[in-house]
Amino acid sequence: MALILRPKHILDNTPFGLFVGAVVASVVAIVLDAEIASEWKRWATYGATALVSLLSATLAVAGVLTNISKQDELAAASRKRKFLSAKAYLPLALSGACEIFRNGIRFSHQLASLIESKNSEEIRRESLDALELGDEEIKVFRELVEHSESDEFASYIATLLGEYQVALARWKGTLDSAENGVQFIDHGSEVRERTVFWAYLYAATAAVFHYARNDIDKFDPDVSEENIASALNMVTVAGLQSQDFSDEIGLYHRTFIRRFKNKEPDHEGPG
């Protein structure tokens, strides 16, 4: 790799500073005191050697700084390429996640009827197959968090993954309870909250699509109560109507503000 001496590297170079200082000091001394001229030959034996050493050190340090800078540039370019590659697959990953969250709404709302018609092992197998993110989606999300230059975007995706893990853990806990004979009642508070949790995840995920498709440059997604209600209405399930979930929708809208926007809403949301 060719050595590129950049002005900034030389100016930031301590040996170069000492070299310039010694030269300037010598020149000033000669100007102010002519007698030093007679001593120049004797001084040069030691001073010139020191100056040459400082100049050599300057070139060496400048080369190291140039090398470091080049490595930083290559790392930044590689990081940008990985981010662009992951972002190219982001719409597919978002679509896959949205489908999973729709499944979450469906399974959550219908759990009581499923318990009556299927055994617990079958419910667990079918629901977890439908609710677990695939390796490809997780890889895309993880690379976006790792390589994004936008702290806001990285934080949003990380928060989305964290909230999904909470929803999945709660669902597994619900299945454990169902296997132990706990009865669930349609439209009970637990059912409503659990169902809206998945709708909240769907709305938060859908809000990323404009950025993923490069429709907007600045990443600043928002989720309203209407967005969460729309997510519920998109799932065709008997007896599922968003107006029955107005309290839970409000709670999870405030949860979005707190978790994704890092602001305090007027009232606290759940969990």
C-alpha positions in Angstrom: 0.0 0.0 0.0 1.5 3.3 -1.1 2.3 5.8 1.7 0.0 8.9 1.5 1.2 11.8 3.7 -1.8 13.9 4.5 -1.4 17.4 5.9 -3.6 16.6 9.0 -1.4 13.6 9.9 1.7 15.7 9.8 0.2 18.5 11.7 -1.0 16.1 14.4 2.4 14.5 14.6 4.3 15.0 17.8 7.8 14.3 16.4 7.1 16.8 13.6 6.1 19.4 16.1 9.4 18.9 18.0 11.3 19.0 14.7 9.7 22.3 13.7 10.2 23.7 17.2 13.9 22.9 17.2 14.5 24.4 13.8 12.6 27.6 14.7 14.5 27.9 18.0 17.8 27.5 16.3 17.0 30.1 13.6 15.8 32.6 16.2 18.9 32.0 18.3 21.1 32.7 15.3 19.3 35.9 14.4 19.4 37.2 18.0 23.0 36.2 18.8 25.4 36.2 15.9 28.0 34.4 18.1 26.1 31.2 17.8 27.2 31.1 14.2 30.7 30.3 15.3 29.3 27.4 17.3 27.1 26.1 14.5 29.5 23.4 13.3 30.0 22.0 16.8 26.2 22.2 17.5 25.4 20.6 14.2 27.2 17.4 15.2 24.5 16.8 17.8 21.5 19.1 16.8 21.4 18.0 13.1 21.4 14.3 14.2 18.5 15.0 16.5 16.6 16.9 13.8 17.1 14.1 11.3 15.8 11.6 13.9 12.7 13.8 14.6 12.1 14.0 10.8 12.4 10.3 10.4 10.0 9.8 13.3 7.6 12.3 11.7 7.5 10.2 8.5 7.0 7.0 10.4 4.2 8.3 12.6 2.5 9.9 9.6 2.6 6.6 7.8 1.0 4.8 10.7 -1.7 7.4 11.0 -2.4 7.1 7.2 -2.6 3.4 7.6 -5.1 3.7 10.4 -7.2 6.2 8.5 -7.3 3.9 5.4 -8.4 1.0 7.6 -11.1 3.1 9.1 -12.3 4.1 5.6 -12.4 0.5 4.5 -14.3 -0.6 7.6 -16.8 2.2 7.1 -17.3 1.3 3.5 -17.8 -2.4 4.4 -20.3 -1.4 7.1 -22.2 0.7 4.6 -22.4 -2.1 2.1 -23.6 -4.6 4.7 -26.3 -2.1 5.8 -27.4 -1.5 2.2 -27.5 -5.2 1.6 -29.6 -5.9 4.7 -31.9 -2.9 3.9 -32.6 -4.3 0.4 -34.1 -7.4 2.1 -35.9 -5.3 4.8 -39.3 -5.1 3.0 -39.3 -8.9 2.8 -38.4 -9.2 6.5 -41.0 -6.7 7.5 -43.7 -8.6 5.4 -42.7 -11.8 7.1 -42.9 -10.2 10.6 -46.3 -8.7 9.8 -47.6 -12.1 8.8 -46.4 -13.5 12.1 -48.0 -10.7 14.1 -51.3 -11.3 12.2 -51.0 -14.9 13.3 -50.5 -13.7 16.8 -53.7 -11.7 16.7 -55.6 -14.7 15.3 -54.2 -17.3 17.7 -54.6 -15.1 20.8 -58.2 -14.2 20.0 -59.2 -17.7 19.2 -57.3 -19.5 22.0 -60.4 -20.4 24.0 -62.1 -22.1 21.1 -58.9 -23.8 20.1 -58.6 -25.3 23.5 -62.1 -26.9 23.1 -61.3 -28.4 19.7 -57.6 -29.4 19.9 -55.2 -30.9 22.4 -52.6 -28.6 24.0 -49.6 -30.2 22.2 -51.2 -29.6 18.9 -52.0 -26.0 19.8 -48.4 -25.4 21.0 -46.9 -26.9 17.8 -49.2 -25.0 15.4 -49.0 -21.7 17.1 -45.2 -21.6 17.7 -44.6 -22.6 14.1 -46.8 -19.6 13.1 -45.4 -17.1 15.6 -41.6 -17.6 15.6 -39.5 -15.4 13.3 -37.5 -17.2 10.7 -33.7 -17.2 10.7 -33.6 -14.9 7.6 -35.8 -12.2 9.2 -33.7 -12.3 12.4 -30.5 -12.1 10.3 -31.7 -9.0 8.4 -32.9 -7.2 11.6 -29.7 -8.0 13.4 -27.5 -6.7 10.6 -29.5 -3.6 10.4 -29.0 -2.9 14.1 -25.3 -3.7 13.8 -24.4 -1.7 10.7 -26.9 1.2 10.6 -25.4 4.7 11.0 -28.7 6.0 12.4 -28.9 5.5 16.1 -32.7 6.1 15.9 -33.2 3.4 13.3 -31.0 0.8 15.1 -32.7 1.6 18.4 -36.2 1.2 16.8 -35.4 -2.2 15.3 -33.8 -3.4 18.5 -36.8 -2.3 20.5 -39.1 -4.1 18.0 -37.2 -7.3 18.4 -37.3 -6.9 22.2 -41.0 -6.3 22.2 -41.6 -9.4 20.0 -39.6 -11.6 22.3 -41.8 -10.4 25.2 -44.9 -11.2 23.2 -43.6 -14.6 22.3 -42.6 -15.3 25.9 -46.0 -14.3 27.2 -47.6 -16.5 24.6 -45.6 -19.5 25.7 -46.6 -18.7 29.3 -50.2 -18.7 28.2 -49.8 -22.1 26.6 -48.3 -23.4 29.8 -51.3 -22.2 31.7 -53.7 -23.7 29.1 -51.9 -27.1 29.4 -52.5 -26.9 33.2 -56.2 -26.6 32.7 -56.7 -22.8 33.1 -59.9 -21.7 31.3 -59.9 -18.6 29.1 -63.0 -16.5 28.3 -63.3 -14.7 25.0 -63.0 -10.9 25.3 -61.7 -11.1 28.9 -59.1 -8.5 29.9 -56.2 -10.9 29.4 -57.4 -12.0 26.0 -57.9 -8.4 24.9 -54.5 -7.2 26.1 -52.7 -10.2 24.6 -54.4 -9.7 21.3 -53.7 -6.0 21.1 -50.1 -6.6 21.9 -49.7 -8.4 18.6 -51.6 -5.7 16.8 -49.3 -3.1 18.4 -46.3 -5.1 17.0 -47.9 -5.2 13.6 -48.5 -1.5 13.5 -44.9 -0.7 14.7 -43.5 -3.0 12.0 -45.7 -1.6 9.2 -44.6 1.9 10.1 -41.1 1.0 8.9 -42.2 0.2 5.3 -41.9 3.8 3.9 -38.3 4.0 5.1 -37.5 0.4 3.9 -38.7 1.3 0.4 -36.7 4.5 0.3 -39.9 6.6 0.1 -38.5 8.8 2.9 -34.9 9.8 3.8 -35.4 10.6 7.5 -36.4 7.7 9.8 -39.2 8.9 12.0 -42.0 6.4 12.1 -45.2 6.9 14.1 -48.0 4.7 15.3 -51.4 6.0 16.1 -54.4 4.4 17.8 -56.0 4.1 14.4 -53.0 2.1 13.1 -53.3 -0.4 15.9 -57.1 -0.6 15.3 -56.5 -1.2 11.6 -54.1 -4.1 12.4 -56.9 -5.7 14.3 -59.4 -5.1 11.5 -57.1 -6.7 9.0 -57.4 -10.1 10.6 -60.6 -11.9 9.7 -61.7 -13.6 12.9 -65.3 -14.1 14.0 -66.2 -11.6 16.8 -63.0 -9.6 16.4 -63.9 -5.9 16.1 -61.5 -3.1 17.1 -64.2 -1.1 18.9 -64.2 -3.8 21.6 -60.5 -3.1 22.3 -60.5 0.7 22.7 -59.0 0.7 26.2 -56.2 -1.7 25.3 -55.5 0.2 22.0 -55.0 3.4 24.0 -52.7 1.6 26.4 -50.5 0.2 23.7 -50.4 3.5 21.9 -48.9 5.0 25.0 -46.6 2.0 25.2 -45.4 2.8 21.7 -44.6 6.4 22.6 -42.7 5.3 25.7 -40.8 2.4 24.2 -40.1 3.6 20.6 -40.2 7.3 21.0 -38.5 7.4 24.4 -41.0 9.8 25.7 -43.4 9.7 28.7 -47.0 9.6 27.6 -49.8 11.2 29.6 -50.6 7.8 31.1 -48.6 4.7 31.5 -49.1 1.7 29.1 -49.0 -1.9 30.1 -45.9 -3.9 31.0 
